Structures are given as C-alpha cells and as structure tokens.
Amino acid sequence: MALFLFIFALFGNAFADDGDVKLSPSIAGKKLSFHDRNWFMGEQIVDADVAINAIKSKEESSSAYSTAMGFYYPGLVLAYAGGAALGYGVVEWIWGDGDLGMYLTLGGAGVIGISLLLSHIADGYMHDAIDLYNKGIGISETSLRLKLVPTEQGGIAVALAF
C-alpha cells in the first residue's frame, strides 16, 4: 500500500497536463473564481479547460495547480478502491461465511477516509492556485478561509487564512 501511494505521489503531476486552450481577449485578465460548480472569469461562466489554462499561464499558480492535481488523482483512485472494498465487504459480511467481510468493510472505510483527506488537501491547493492567479494579474482581494495547519507540538490546528 505504501508503494502504491509513493508511486502516485511521485507521478501524480504527470496526470495534471491538459492541452492548451487559448484565452479569448474578452476574458483575459479578469478575476477567476469557482462558485456553485462553475468557473467564472469576471462575471462570465467559462469552461473548466479555459479556467485551468488561465491558472497554468502564471508560474506560481501553475505550481499550486500541479500540486493540487498531485493530491487529487491519488485521492480519486483511493476513493474508488475504498468504495469497492467497502461495498464488497458489506456484502461478504452479511452473506459470507468468514471474517473477510468485516476486514474489507473497515479497510475500505479507512481508505475512503484517507481519500477524503487527500481531497481536502487538493482543494486547499486549488484555492491557492486561484488566489495566486488573481494576484498575478493584479487583483489582490483577500479571501478568508479556514485551514488545517500543523502545530509545533506535532498536532493540527484550525487557522484563518487571508
């Protein structure tokens, strides 16, 4: 399992490369945002390809986007694997003869938990990529977010990010 996670962490950025989509002059240089499952540049709804390529056009935001995809894709694979293990484990636990169902169910739930954590980390990096893109084009609005950050004692704390 550790080898599986290492391979996806190492090669996760290779999956993040989409083709180039040019920005039209009417939306270039406008504020980028993501609300209600839609990408916006200014007030106009744009395709995800256009928004992602806008993020990739700036070096700082491109780096944050690649990091986000490096966490997103392994999390997605783990979510599917955990869901399959959970589903098969529940069926085996109910109708099976051995103890395999309980272990598969609990293991699948644990893997789903890890995938949710990876998804949360990827979401934070994606928000950072959007903020860095907006700062790169001269729009420096502060966005208020709650973040989980490590503490000096080795724990986790909730912090306000501006």
DSSP file (Angstrom, degrees, kcal/mol; ACC not computed):
  #  RESIDUE AA STRUCTURE BP1 BP2  ACC     N-H-->O    O-->H-N    N-H-->O    O-->H-N    TCO  KAPPA ALPHA  PHI   PSI    X-CA   Y-CA   Z-CA
    1    1 A M     >        0   0    0      0, 0.0     4,-2.3     0, 0.0     5,-0.2   0.000 360.0 360.0 360.0 -41.1    0.0    0.0    0.0
    2    2 A A  H  >  +     0   0    0      1,-0.2     4,-2.4     2,-0.2     5,-0.2   0.895 360.0  51.1 -64.3 -38.5    2.8    2.4    0.8
    3    3 A L  H  > S+     0   0    0      2,-0.2     4,-2.5     1,-0.2    -1,-0.2   0.898 108.1  53.0 -63.5 -40.2    4.4    1.7   -2.5
    4    4 A F  H  > S+     0   0    0      2,-0.2     4,-2.0     1,-0.2    -2,-0.2   0.925 111.5  45.1 -59.9 -47.0    1.1    2.4   -4.2
    5    5 A L  H  X S+     0   0    0     -4,-2.3     4,-2.4     1,-0.2    -2,-0.2   0.889 112.1  52.6 -65.4 -39.1    0.9    5.8   -2.5
    6    6 A F  H  X S+     0   0    0     -4,-2.4     4,-2.4     2,-0.2    -2,-0.2   0.915 108.4  50.0 -63.0 -43.2    4.5    6.6   -3.2
    7    7 A I  H  X S+     0   0    0     -4,-2.5     4,-2.4     1,-0.2    -1,-0.2   0.918 113.6  45.1 -63.1 -43.8    4.1    5.9   -7.0
    8    8 A F  H  X S+     0   0    0     -4,-2.0     4,-0.9     1,-0.2    -1,-0.2   0.867 113.3  49.8 -70.1 -34.7    1.0    8.1   -7.2
    9    9 A A  H  < S+     0   0    0     -4,-2.4     4,-0.3     2,-0.2    -1,-0.2   0.877 114.1  46.6 -67.6 -35.7    2.6   10.9   -5.2
   10   10 A L  H  < S+     0   0    0     -4,-2.4     3,-0.3    -5,-0.2    -2,-0.2   0.901 125.7  27.4 -72.1 -41.9    5.7   10.7   -7.4
   11   11 A F  H >X S+     0   0    0     -4,-2.4     3,-1.0    -5,-0.2     4,-0.6   0.263  88.4 104.6-107.0  11.1    3.9   10.6  -10.8
   12   12 A G  G >< S+     0   0    0     -4,-0.9     3,-0.9     1,-0.3     4,-0.3   0.829  76.4  58.9 -62.5 -32.8    0.7   12.5   -9.9
   13   13 A N  G >4 S+     0   0    0     -4,-0.3     3,-0.9    -3,-0.3    -1,-0.3   0.748  93.3  66.7 -70.4 -22.1    1.8   15.6  -11.7
   14   14 A A  G X4 S+     0   0    0     -3,-1.0     3,-0.7     1,-0.2    -1,-0.2   0.799  98.6  52.8 -67.6 -27.0    2.1   13.8  -15.0
   15   15 A F  G << S+     0   0    0     -3,-0.9    -1,-0.2    -4,-0.6    -2,-0.2   0.589  94.6  72.7 -81.9 -10.3   -1.7   13.3  -15.0
   16   16 A A  G <   +     0   0    0     -3,-0.9     2,-0.7    -4,-0.3    -1,-0.2   0.444  68.8 108.1 -86.4   0.3   -2.3   17.0  -14.5
   17   17 A D    <   +     0   0    0     -3,-0.7     2,-0.2    -4,-0.2    -3,-0.0  -0.705  43.0 175.0 -88.2 113.4   -1.3   18.1  -18.0
   18   18 A D        -     0   0    0     -2,-0.7     3,-0.1     1,-0.1    -2,-0.0  -0.614  38.8 -87.5-102.4 169.6   -4.2   19.1  -20.2
   19   19 A G        -     0   0    0     -2,-0.2     2,-0.4     1,-0.1    -1,-0.1  -0.270  51.9 -90.5 -70.9 165.2   -4.0   20.6  -23.7
   20   20 A D        -     0   0    0     33,-0.0     2,-0.5    -2,-0.0    -1,-0.1  -0.648  39.9-174.8 -81.7 130.8   -3.5   24.3  -24.3
   21   21 A V        -     0   0    0     -2,-0.4     2,-0.1    28,-0.2    -3,-0.0  -0.996  22.9-130.4-123.3 123.6   -6.7   26.3  -24.6
   22   22 A K        -     0   0    0     -2,-0.5     2,-0.3     1,-0.1    32,-0.1  -0.449  17.1-121.6 -77.0 144.6   -6.2   30.0  -25.5
   23   23 A L        -     0   0    0     -2,-0.1    -1,-0.1    30,-0.1     5,-0.0  -0.673  24.9-124.2 -82.5 136.2   -7.9   32.7  -23.5
   24   24 A S    >>  -     0   0    0     -2,-0.3     3,-1.5     1,-0.1     4,-1.5  -0.534  21.5-118.2 -76.2 149.8  -10.2   35.0  -25.5
   25   25 A P  T 34 S+     0   0    0      0, 0.0    -1,-0.1     0, 0.0    -2,-0.0   0.765 110.2  65.4 -60.7 -24.6   -9.3   38.7  -25.2
   26   26 A S  T 34 S+     0   0    0      1,-0.2    -3,-0.0     3,-0.0    -2,-0.0   0.752 115.0  27.2 -72.6 -21.6  -12.7   39.4  -23.7
   27   27 A I  T X4 S+     0   0    0     -3,-1.5     3,-1.5    15,-0.1    -1,-0.2   0.525  91.3 114.1-115.5  -8.6  -12.0   37.4  -20.6
   28   28 A A  T 3< S+     0   0    0     -4,-1.5     3,-0.1     1,-0.3    13,-0.0  -0.405  82.9  18.5 -64.8 136.5   -8.2   37.6  -20.3
   29   29 A G  T 3  S+     0   0    0      1,-0.3    -1,-0.3    -2,-0.1     2,-0.2   0.558  95.7 125.7  82.2   8.9   -7.0   39.5  -17.3
   30   30 A K  S <  S-     0   0    0     -3,-1.5    -1,-0.3     1,-0.1   109,-0.1  -0.648  71.8 -82.8 -98.9 159.5  -10.3   39.1  -15.4
   31   31 A K        -     0   0    0     -2,-0.2    11,-3.2    10,-0.1     2,-0.4  -0.335  42.5-143.0 -62.2 133.7  -10.8   37.8  -11.9
   32   32 A L  E     +A   41   0A   0     98,-0.2     2,-0.3     9,-0.2     9,-0.2  -0.831  29.3 159.8 -99.6 135.3  -11.0   34.0  -11.8
   33   33 A S  E     -A   40   0A   0      7,-2.4     7,-3.0    -2,-0.4     2,-0.4  -0.977  31.3-143.2-150.3 162.8  -13.4   32.3   -9.3
   34   34 A F  E     +A   39   0A   0     -2,-0.3     2,-0.3     5,-0.2     5,-0.2  -0.964  31.0 157.2-132.8 113.7  -15.1   29.0   -8.7
   35   35 A H  E >   -A   38   0A   0      3,-2.1     3,-1.9    -2,-0.4    -2,-0.1  -0.996  62.9  -2.1-138.4 141.2  -18.6   29.0   -7.3
   36   36 A D  T 3  S-     0   0    0     -2,-0.3    -1,-0.1     1,-0.3     3,-0.1   0.850 127.7 -55.5  49.7  44.5  -21.5   26.5   -7.3
   37   37 A R  T 3  S+     0   0    0      1,-0.2     2,-0.4    -3,-0.1    -1,-0.3   0.700 117.1 108.5  63.8  23.0  -19.6   24.1   -9.6
   38   38 A N  E <   -A   35   0A   0     -3,-1.9    -3,-2.1     9,-0.0     2,-0.4  -0.978  64.1-133.8-128.6 143.4  -19.0   26.7  -12.2
   39   39 A W  E     -AB  34  46A   0      7,-0.7     7,-2.2    -2,-0.4     2,-0.4  -0.791  25.0-166.3 -91.5 137.4  -15.8   28.6  -13.2
   40   40 A F  E     -AB  33  45A   0     -7,-3.0    -7,-2.4    -2,-0.4     2,-0.5  -0.975  19.4-168.5-125.8 139.1  -16.1   32.4  -13.7
   41   41 A M  E >  S-AB  32  44A   0      3,-2.5     3,-1.5    -2,-0.4     2,-0.5  -0.950  81.9 -39.3-121.4 108.4  -13.8   34.9  -15.3
   42   42 A G  T 3  S-     0   0    0    -11,-3.2   -15,-0.1    -2,-0.5    -9,-0.0  -0.679 124.0 -32.5  71.0-124.7  -15.2   38.2  -14.2
   43   43 A E  T 3  S+     0   0    0     -2,-0.5     2,-0.4    -3,-0.1    -1,-0.2   0.421 118.3  99.4-102.5  -2.6  -19.0   37.7  -14.5
   44   44 A Q  E <  S-B   41   0A   0     -3,-1.5    -3,-2.5   -17,-0.0     2,-0.3  -0.714  72.0-128.1 -94.8 133.5  -18.9   35.3  -17.4
   45   45 A I  E     -B   40   0A   0     -2,-0.4     2,-0.3    -5,-0.2    -5,-0.2  -0.628  33.7-173.9 -75.4 132.3  -19.1   31.5  -16.9
   46   46 A V  E     -B   39   0A   0     -7,-2.2    -7,-0.7    -2,-0.3     2,-0.0  -0.847  28.1 -94.0-124.7 162.3  -16.2   29.7  -18.7
   47   47 A D     >  -     0   0    0     -2,-0.3     4,-1.9     1,-0.1     3,-0.2  -0.318  35.7-114.8 -68.5 157.3  -15.3   26.1  -19.4
   48   48 A A  H  > S+     0   0    0      1,-0.2     4,-2.9     2,-0.2     5,-0.2   0.858 115.3  58.9 -62.5 -35.7  -13.1   24.3  -17.0
   49   49 A D  H  > S+     0   0    0      1,-0.2     4,-2.1     2,-0.2   -28,-0.2   0.896 106.2  47.7 -61.5 -39.9  -10.4   24.0  -19.7
   50   50 A V  H  > S+     0   0    0      2,-0.2     4,-1.7     1,-0.2    -1,-0.2   0.924 113.9  46.6 -66.9 -44.2  -10.2   27.8  -20.1
   51   51 A A  H  X S+     0   0    0     -4,-1.9     4,-2.1     2,-0.2    -2,-0.2   0.915 112.8  49.0 -65.5 -43.3  -10.0   28.3  -16.4
   52   52 A I  H  X S+     0   0    0     -4,-2.9     4,-2.3     1,-0.2    -1,-0.2   0.900 111.4  49.2 -65.1 -40.7   -7.3   25.7  -15.9
   53   53 A N  H  X S+     0   0    0     -4,-2.1     4,-0.7    -5,-0.2    -1,-0.2   0.809 107.9  54.7 -70.5 -27.8   -5.2   27.0  -18.7
   54   54 A A  H >< S+     0   0    0     -4,-1.7     3,-0.7     2,-0.2     4,-0.4   0.922 109.5  47.6 -65.9 -42.9   -5.6   30.5  -17.3
   55   55 A I  H >< S+     0   0    0     -4,-2.1     3,-1.1     1,-0.2    -2,-0.2   0.901 110.4  52.5 -62.3 -40.5   -4.2   29.1  -14.0
   56   56 A K  H 3< S+     0   0    0     -4,-2.3    -1,-0.2     1,-0.2    -2,-0.2   0.651  93.6  73.7 -70.6 -14.8   -1.4   27.4  -15.9
   57   57 A S  T << S+     0   0    0     -4,-0.7     2,-0.4    -3,-0.7    -1,-0.2   0.696  90.5  63.5 -75.0 -17.3   -0.4   30.7  -17.6
   58   58 A K  S <> S-     0   0    0     -3,-1.1     4,-2.3    -4,-0.4     5,-0.2  -0.909  80.0-139.3-108.5 135.7    1.1   32.0  -14.4
   59   59 A E  H  > S+     0   0    0     -2,-0.4     4,-1.8     1,-0.2     5,-0.1   0.899  99.3  45.7 -62.9 -44.5    4.1   30.2  -12.9
   60   60 A E  H  > S+     0   0    0      1,-0.2     4,-1.7     2,-0.2    -1,-0.2   0.927 116.7  43.7 -67.2 -44.6    3.2   30.4   -9.3
   61   61 A S  H  > S+     0   0    0      1,-0.2     4,-2.3     2,-0.2    -1,-0.2   0.836 110.3  56.9 -71.4 -30.3   -0.4   29.4   -9.8
   62   62 A S  H  X S+     0   0    0     -4,-2.3     4,-2.4     2,-0.2    -1,-0.2   0.893 106.0  50.4 -65.1 -39.3    0.6   26.6  -12.2
   63   63 A S  H  X S+     0   0    0     -4,-1.8     4,-2.0     2,-0.2    -2,-0.2   0.913 111.4  47.3 -64.5 -43.0    2.8   25.1   -9.5
   64   64 A A  H  X S+     0   0    0     -4,-1.7     4,-2.3     2,-0.2    -2,-0.2   0.878 111.8  51.8 -66.5 -37.1    0.0   25.2   -6.9
   65   65 A Y  H  X S+     0   0    0     -4,-2.3     4,-2.5     2,-0.2    -2,-0.2   0.918 108.7  49.9 -64.7 -43.4   -2.3   23.6   -9.5
   66   66 A S  H  X S+     0   0    0     -4,-2.4     4,-1.8     1,-0.2    -2,-0.2   0.891 111.1  49.5 -63.0 -39.2    0.1   20.8  -10.3
   67   67 A T  H  X S+     0   0    0     -4,-2.0     4,-1.2     2,-0.2    -1,-0.2   0.908 109.3  52.4 -65.1 -41.2    0.5   20.1   -6.5
   68   68 A A  H >X S+     0   0    0     -4,-2.3     4,-2.4     1,-0.2     3,-0.6   0.923 110.9  46.3 -60.4 -44.5   -3.3   20.1   -6.2
   69   69 A M  H 3X S+     0   0    0     -4,-2.5     4,-2.1     1,-0.2    -1,-0.2   0.811 104.5  62.7 -69.1 -28.4   -3.6   17.5   -9.0
   70   70 A G  H 3< S+     0   0    0     -4,-1.8    -1,-0.2    -5,-0.2    -2,-0.2   0.790 114.0  34.3 -64.8 -28.2   -0.8   15.5   -7.4
   71   71 A F  H <X S+     0   0    0     -4,-1.2     4,-1.6    -3,-0.6    -2,-0.2   0.762 115.2  58.0 -91.1 -31.5   -3.1   15.0   -4.4
   72   72 A Y  H  X S+     0   0    0     -4,-2.4     4,-2.3    -5,-0.2    -2,-0.2   0.941 103.2  48.6 -68.2 -49.4   -6.4   14.9   -6.3
   73   73 A Y  H  X S+     0   0    0     -4,-2.1     4,-2.3     1,-0.2     5,-0.2   0.914 112.8  46.0 -64.9 -45.0   -5.7   11.9   -8.6
   74   74 A P  H  > S+     0   0    0      0, 0.0     4,-2.5     0, 0.0    -1,-0.2   0.903 113.3  52.2 -62.0 -36.6   -4.3    9.5   -5.9
   75   75 A G  H  X S+     0   0    0     -4,-1.6     4,-2.0     2,-0.2    -2,-0.2   0.883 108.8  50.3 -63.6 -37.4   -7.3   10.5   -3.7
   76   76 A L  H  X S+     0   0    0     -4,-2.3     4,-2.0     2,-0.2    -1,-0.2   0.918 111.3  47.3 -66.2 -44.2   -9.6    9.7   -6.5
   77   77 A V  H  X S+     0   0    0     -4,-2.3     4,-2.4     1,-0.2    -2,-0.2   0.912 113.1  49.2 -63.9 -42.4   -8.1    6.3   -7.1
   78   78 A L  H  X S+     0   0    0     -4,-2.5     4,-2.9     1,-0.2     5,-0.2   0.860 107.8  54.9 -66.4 -34.4   -8.2    5.6   -3.4
   79   79 A A  H  X S+     0   0    0     -4,-2.0     4,-2.4     2,-0.2    -1,-0.2   0.926 110.6  45.0 -64.4 -43.8  -11.8    6.6   -3.2
   80   80 A Y  H  X S+     0   0    0     -4,-2.0     4,-2.3     2,-0.2    -2,-0.2   0.927 115.9  46.4 -64.5 -44.9  -12.8    4.2   -5.9
   81   81 A A  H  X S+     0   0    0     -4,-2.4     4,-2.4     1,-0.2    -2,-0.2   0.915 114.3  47.8 -64.5 -42.4  -10.8    1.4   -4.4
   82   82 A G  H  X S+     0   0    0     -4,-2.9     4,-2.6     2,-0.2    -1,-0.2   0.884 111.1  50.7 -66.2 -38.4  -12.1    2.1   -0.9
   83   83 A G  H  X S+     0   0    0     -4,-2.4     4,-2.6    -5,-0.2    -2,-0.2   0.897 111.2  48.2 -65.2 -40.3  -15.7    2.2   -2.2
   84   84 A A  H  X S+     0   0    0     -4,-2.3     4,-2.7     2,-0.2     5,-0.3   0.921 113.8  46.7 -65.5 -43.3  -15.3   -1.1   -3.9
   85   85 A A  H  X S+     0   0    0     -4,-2.4     4,-2.5     2,-0.2    -2,-0.2   0.901 113.4  49.1 -65.3 -40.2  -13.8   -2.7   -0.8
   86   86 A L  H  X S+     0   0    0     -4,-2.6     4,-2.3     2,-0.2    -2,-0.2   0.938 113.9  45.2 -64.4 -47.1  -16.5   -1.2    1.4
   87   87 A G  H  X S+     0   0    0     -4,-2.6     4,-1.9     2,-0.2    -2,-0.2   0.932 116.9  43.8 -63.3 -47.3  -19.3   -2.5   -0.9
   88   88 A Y  H  X S+     0   0    0     -4,-2.7     4,-2.7     1,-0.2    -1,-0.2   0.887 113.2  53.5 -65.5 -38.1  -17.8   -5.9   -1.4
   89   89 A G  H  X S+     0   0    0     -4,-2.5     4,-2.6    -5,-0.3    16,-0.2   0.888 107.2  50.1 -64.7 -39.9  -17.0   -6.1    2.3
   90   90 A V  H  X S+     0   0    0     -4,-2.3     4,-2.2     2,-0.2     5,-0.2   0.928 113.3  46.1 -64.4 -44.4  -20.6   -5.3    3.4
   91   91 A V  H  X S+     0   0    0     -4,-1.9     4,-2.7     1,-0.2     5,-0.4   0.929 115.7  45.8 -63.6 -44.5  -22.0   -8.0    1.0
   92   92 A E  H  X S+     0   0    0     -4,-2.7     4,-2.0     1,-0.2     9,-0.3   0.865 111.7  52.8 -66.5 -35.7  -19.4  -10.5    2.2
   93   93 A W  H  < S+     0   0    0     -4,-2.6    -1,-0.2     8,-0.3    -2,-0.2   0.890 115.4  40.2 -66.8 -39.9  -20.1   -9.6    5.9
   94   94 A I  H  < S+     0   0    0     -4,-2.2    -2,-0.2    -5,-0.2    -1,-0.2   0.939 134.7  16.9 -75.8 -47.6  -23.8  -10.1    5.5
   95   95 A W  H  < S+     0   0    0     -4,-2.7    -3,-0.2    -5,-0.2    -2,-0.2   0.510 104.2  98.0-107.5  -6.3  -23.9  -13.2    3.3
   96   96 A G     <  -     0   0    0     -4,-2.0    -4,-0.0    -5,-0.4     0, 0.0  -0.273  63.7-138.6 -83.7 170.4  -20.4  -14.6    3.6
   97   97 A D  S    S+     0   0    0     -2,-0.0    -1,-0.1     4,-0.0    -4,-0.0   0.781  77.1  54.1 -95.5 -32.5  -19.1  -17.4    5.9
   98   98 A G  S    S-     0   0    0     -6,-0.1     3,-0.4     1,-0.0     4,-0.2  -0.151  89.0-101.4 -98.4-170.8  -15.8  -15.9    7.1
   99   99 A D  S  > S+     0   0    0      1,-0.2     4,-1.4     2,-0.1     3,-0.4   0.342  91.8 100.0 -91.8   4.8  -14.4  -12.8    8.7
  100  100 A L  H  > S+     0   0    0      1,-0.2     4,-2.5     2,-0.2     5,-0.2   0.853  74.5  60.9 -60.5 -36.3  -13.1  -11.3    5.5
  101  101 A G  H  > S+     0   0    0     -3,-0.4     4,-2.5    -9,-0.3    -8,-0.3   0.884 102.1  50.2 -61.3 -41.4  -16.2   -9.1    5.1
  102  102 A M  H  > S+     0   0    0     -3,-0.4     4,-2.5     2,-0.2     5,-0.2   0.928 112.9  46.2 -64.0 -44.5  -15.5   -7.2    8.4
  103  103 A Y  H  X S+     0   0    0     -4,-1.4     4,-2.6     1,-0.2     5,-0.2   0.898 113.7  48.3 -66.8 -40.4  -11.9   -6.5    7.5
  104  104 A L  H  X S+     0   0    0     -4,-2.5     4,-2.8     2,-0.2    -1,-0.2   0.906 112.4  49.4 -65.3 -40.9  -12.8   -5.4    4.0
  105  105 A T  H  X S+     0   0    0     -4,-2.5     4,-2.2   -16,-0.2    -2,-0.2   0.945 115.6  41.6 -64.0 -48.2  -15.5   -3.1    5.2
  106  106 A L  H  X S+     0   0    0     -4,-2.5     4,-2.1     2,-0.2    -2,-0.2   0.899 116.5  49.1 -67.5 -40.1  -13.3   -1.5    7.9
  107  107 A G  H  X S+     0   0    0     -4,-2.6     4,-2.5    -5,-0.2    -2,-0.2   0.914 110.9  50.3 -64.5 -42.2  -10.3   -1.3    5.5
  108  108 A G  H  X S+     0   0    0     -4,-2.8     4,-2.3     1,-0.2    -2,-0.2   0.896 110.0  50.3 -62.4 -40.4  -12.5    0.3    2.7
  109  109 A A  H  X S+     0   0    0     -4,-2.2     4,-2.0     2,-0.2    -1,-0.2   0.891 111.0  49.8 -64.7 -38.5  -13.8    2.8    5.2
  110  110 A G  H  X S+     0   0    0     -4,-2.1     4,-2.0     2,-0.2    -2,-0.2   0.907 110.5  48.9 -65.2 -42.0  -10.3    3.7    6.2
  111  111 A V  H  X S+     0   0    0     -4,-2.5     4,-2.3     1,-0.2    -2,-0.2   0.884 109.7  52.3 -66.4 -37.8   -9.1    4.1    2.6
  112  112 A I  H  X S+     0   0    0     -4,-2.3     4,-2.2     2,-0.2    -1,-0.2   0.900 107.6  53.0 -63.1 -39.6  -12.1    6.3    1.9
  113  113 A G  H  X S+     0   0    0     -4,-2.0     4,-1.8     1,-0.2    -2,-0.2   0.907 108.8  48.7 -61.3 -41.9  -11.1    8.4    4.9
  114  114 A I  H  X S+     0   0    0     -4,-2.0     4,-2.4     1,-0.2    -1,-0.2   0.898 110.1  52.1 -63.8 -40.4   -7.6    8.8    3.5
  115  115 A S  H  X S+     0   0    0     -4,-2.3     4,-2.3     1,-0.2    -2,-0.2   0.870 107.2  52.5 -66.3 -35.0   -9.0    9.8    0.1
  116  116 A L  H  X S+     0   0    0     -4,-2.2     4,-2.1     2,-0.2    -1,-0.2   0.891 109.1  50.0 -65.4 -38.2  -11.2   12.5    1.8
  117  117 A L  H  X S+     0   0    0     -4,-1.8     4,-2.2     2,-0.2    -2,-0.2   0.927 111.0  48.2 -64.3 -44.9   -8.1   13.9    3.5
  118  118 A L  H  X S+     0   0    0     -4,-2.4     4,-2.5     1,-0.2    -2,-0.2   0.883 110.9  51.9 -62.9 -37.6   -6.2   14.0    0.1
  119  119 A S  H  X S+     0   0    0     -4,-2.3     4,-2.3     2,-0.2    -1,-0.2   0.894 108.4  50.7 -65.1 -39.7   -9.2   15.6   -1.5
  120  120 A H  H  X S+     0   0    0     -4,-2.1     4,-1.8     2,-0.2    -2,-0.2   0.904 111.3  48.0 -64.6 -41.3   -9.3   18.3    1.2
  121  121 A I  H  X S+     0   0    0     -4,-2.2     4,-2.0     2,-0.2    -2,-0.2   0.922 111.6  50.1 -64.6 -43.8   -5.6   19.0    0.7
  122  122 A A  H  X S+     0   0    0     -4,-2.5     4,-2.2     1,-0.2    -2,-0.2   0.885 107.9  54.2 -62.0 -39.2   -6.1   19.2   -3.1
  123  123 A D  H  X S+     0   0    0     -4,-2.3     4,-2.3     1,-0.2    -1,-0.2   0.891 106.9  51.3 -62.9 -39.8   -8.9   21.6   -2.6
  124  124 A G  H  X S+     0   0    0     -4,-1.8     4,-2.1     1,-0.2    -1,-0.2   0.915 110.6  47.7 -63.4 -42.9   -6.7   23.9   -0.5
  125  125 A Y  H  X S+     0   0    0     -4,-2.0     4,-2.2     2,-0.2    -1,-0.2   0.856 109.9  53.5 -66.7 -33.7   -4.0   23.9   -3.1
  126  126 A M  H  X S+     0   0    0     -4,-2.2     4,-2.2     2,-0.2    -2,-0.2   0.913 108.4  49.1 -67.7 -41.0   -6.6   24.7   -5.8
  127  127 A H  H  X S+     0   0    0     -4,-2.3     4,-2.4     1,-0.2    -2,-0.2   0.902 110.9  51.1 -62.2 -39.5   -7.9   27.7   -3.9
  128  128 A D  H  X S+     0   0    0     -4,-2.1     4,-2.7     2,-0.2    -2,-0.2   0.895 107.9  52.4 -63.0 -39.3   -4.3   28.8   -3.5
  129  129 A A  H  X S+     0   0    0     -4,-2.2     4,-2.2     2,-0.2    -2,-0.2   0.906 110.1  48.1 -63.4 -41.6   -3.8   28.4   -7.3
  130  130 A I  H  X S+     0   0    0     -4,-2.2     4,-2.4     2,-0.2   -98,-0.2   0.926 113.3  47.5 -64.1 -44.7   -6.9   30.6   -7.9
  131  131 A D  H  X S+     0   0    0     -4,-2.4     4,-2.4     1,-0.2    -2,-0.2   0.902 112.0  49.9 -63.4 -41.0   -5.7   33.3   -5.5
  132  132 A L  H  X S+     0   0    0     -4,-2.7     4,-2.1     2,-0.2    -1,-0.2   0.879 110.1  50.8 -66.9 -37.0   -2.1   33.2   -7.0
  133  133 A Y  H  X S+     0   0    0     -4,-2.2     4,-1.3     2,-0.2    -2,-0.2   0.948 111.4  47.7 -62.6 -47.5   -3.6   33.7  -10.5
  134  134 A N  H  <>S+     0   0    0     -4,-2.4     5,-2.8     1,-0.2     3,-0.3   0.884 112.9  48.1 -62.9 -38.3   -5.7   36.6   -9.4
  135  135 A K  H ><5S+     0   0    0     -4,-2.4     3,-1.2     1,-0.2    -1,-0.2   0.859 106.9  58.6 -67.6 -34.3   -2.7   38.2   -7.6
  136  136 A G  H 3<5S+     0   0    0     -4,-2.1    -1,-0.2     1,-0.3    -2,-0.2   0.763 106.9  46.1 -67.0 -25.8   -0.6   37.6  -10.7
  137  137 A I  T 3<5S-     0   0    0     -4,-1.3    -1,-0.3    -3,-0.3    -2,-0.2   0.324 127.5 -96.8 -99.0   7.8   -3.0   39.7  -12.9
  138  138 A G  T < 5S+     0   0    0     -3,-1.2     2,-0.8     1,-0.2    -3,-0.2   0.548  86.1 123.9  95.4   7.6   -3.1   42.5  -10.3
  139  139 A I      < +     0   0    0     -5,-2.8     2,-0.4    -6,-0.2    -1,-0.2  -0.894  31.7 176.5-102.0 110.5   -6.3   41.6   -8.4
  140  140 A S        +     0   0    0     -2,-0.8     2,-0.3    -3,-0.1    -5,-0.1  -0.473  12.7 155.9-117.3  61.9   -5.4   41.3   -4.8
  141  141 A E        -     0   0    0     -2,-0.4     2,-0.4   -10,-0.1    -6,-0.1  -0.621  42.3-123.1 -78.8 144.1   -8.6   40.6   -2.9
  142  142 A T        -     0   0    0     -2,-0.3     2,-0.5     2,-0.0    20,-0.1  -0.740  22.2-157.5 -87.5 136.7   -8.3   38.8    0.3
  143  143 A S        -     0   0    0     19,-0.6     2,-0.6    -2,-0.4   -12,-0.0  -0.958   8.8-141.3-114.9 132.4  -10.1   35.6    0.7
  144  144 A L        +     0   0    0     -2,-0.5     2,-0.3    18,-0.1    18,-0.2  -0.814  31.9 160.8 -96.3 123.6  -11.0   34.3    4.1
  145  145 A R  E     -C  161   0B   0     16,-2.2    16,-3.7    -2,-0.6     2,-0.5  -0.971  39.0-122.7-139.3 153.3  -10.7   30.6    4.6
  146  146 A L  E     -C  160   0B   0     -2,-0.3     2,-0.4    14,-0.2    14,-0.2  -0.846  36.3-174.4 -91.9 132.5  -10.4   28.1    7.4
  147  147 A K  E     -C  159   0B   0     12,-3.1    12,-3.1    -2,-0.5     2,-0.6  -0.951  26.9-129.9-128.5 148.7   -7.3   25.9    7.1
  148  148 A L  E     +C  158   0B   0     -2,-0.4    10,-0.2    10,-0.2     8,-0.0  -0.877  37.0 178.6 -92.3 124.0   -5.9   22.9    9.0
  149  149 A V  E     -C  157   0B   0      8,-2.9     8,-3.0    -2,-0.6     2,-0.1  -0.928  29.8-109.1-127.4 150.0   -2.3   23.7    9.8
  150  150 A P  E     -C  156   0B   0      0, 0.0     6,-0.2     0, 0.0     2,-0.2  -0.482  31.9-141.1 -74.9 149.2    0.3   21.7   11.7
  151  151 A T    >   -     0   0    0      4,-2.2     3,-1.3    -2,-0.1     6,-0.0  -0.607  23.8-109.3-103.7 169.0    1.4   23.0   15.1
  152  152 A E  T 3  S+     0   0    0      1,-0.3    -1,-0.1    -2,-0.2     0, 0.0   0.778 117.6  58.5 -68.0 -26.2    4.9   23.0   16.7
  153  153 A Q  T 3  S-     0   0    0      1,-0.0    -1,-0.3     0, 0.0     3,-0.1   0.471 124.9 -99.7 -83.1  -1.2    3.9   20.3   19.1
  154  154 A G  S <  S+     0   0    0     -3,-1.3    -2,-0.1     1,-0.2     2,-0.1   0.576  87.4 110.2  95.6  11.6    3.0   17.9   16.2
  155  155 A G        -     0   0    0     -6,-0.0    -4,-2.2     1,-0.0     2,-0.4  -0.224  67.1-103.9-102.2-165.1   -0.8   18.4   16.3
  156  156 A I  E     -C  150   0B   0     -6,-0.2     2,-0.3    -2,-0.1    -8,-0.0  -0.978  31.3-173.4-126.1 138.7   -3.3   20.1   14.0
  157  157 A A  E     -C  149   0B   0     -8,-3.0    -8,-2.9    -2,-0.4     2,-0.5  -0.919  26.0-119.8-128.7 155.7   -4.9   23.4   14.5
  158  158 A V  E     -C  148   0B   0     -2,-0.3     2,-0.3   -10,-0.2   -10,-0.2  -0.843  38.5-179.9 -93.2 128.6   -7.6   25.4   12.7
  159  159 A A  E     -C  147   0B   0    -12,-3.1   -12,-3.1    -2,-0.5     2,-0.5  -0.939  30.4-119.8-130.4 150.9   -6.4   28.7   11.4
  160  160 A L  E     -C  146   0B   0     -2,-0.3     2,-0.5   -14,-0.2   -14,-0.2  -0.787  29.4-156.5 -86.9 129.0   -7.9   31.6    9.5
  161  161 A A  E      C  145   0B   0    -16,-3.7   -16,-2.2    -2,-0.5    -2,-0.0  -0.925 360.0 360.0-110.4 130.5   -6.2   32.2    6.2
  162  162 A F              0   0    0     -2,-0.5   -19,-0.6   -18,-0.2    -1,-0.1   0.367 360.0 360.0-107.5 360.0   -6.3   35.6    4.5
